[in-house]
Amino acid sequence: MDHRDQLMDTLKTLLRDVLKARFDGAAYAKLARAHGYADGYMRALLDAGLVDQKQLLDLVGSERRRFVDEAPAATVAASRAA
């Protein structure tokens, strides 16, 4: 795995943290902190010229779709375990 892939994996993790906090109904402070980390990381990637805006938009969109697609499966699995 090259350095750029590691950076993108880190961003995906930050985005999942934001989505999880949002859909779990987390406290405002936790949600704001998660947003701040993700936004700052994306700004650093843009400023360093490692990605462009289209790449970020594509990545955010795909992570949102993945999160929404996986959420029902996780809910079903949790209800079966209970």
Secondary structure as UniProt FT lines:
FT   HELIX           3..23
FT   TURN            24..25
FT   HELIX           28..47
FT   TURN            48..49
FT   HELIX           53..81
//
